[in-house]
Amino acid sequence: MCTSIVEVVEAEGAGCGKNGWFPVTRAVVTYDHPQVAPFERDTINLDFMNPDRSVSDRAGIELTLEAAKALHAALSQVIAEAEAEEREHGVAERLKAA
């Protein structure tokens, strides 16, 4: 049964799909049954796409809830460290380039 748990966010980046690299403009996060992953239970599904491009220009990931939690923790840690790096070096580097 579908859960109807869906979040869609605008994104800015790049993804690698069937036809190579493509610009990513949207990320869709769902909690639903996997299409490919061999799990008996629902998974956290991530789809990175660009609706202005071919449907084959997408990168999809299906994770167990436990794996998604670990990824969330890792992302949070790296984001916090990146923000600190930006605060420490971002302004100085931009001033040097100007």
Helices and strands as residue ranges (DSSP letters): E 5-17, E 20-32, E 43-49, E 58-63, H 65-85, I 86-90, H 91-97
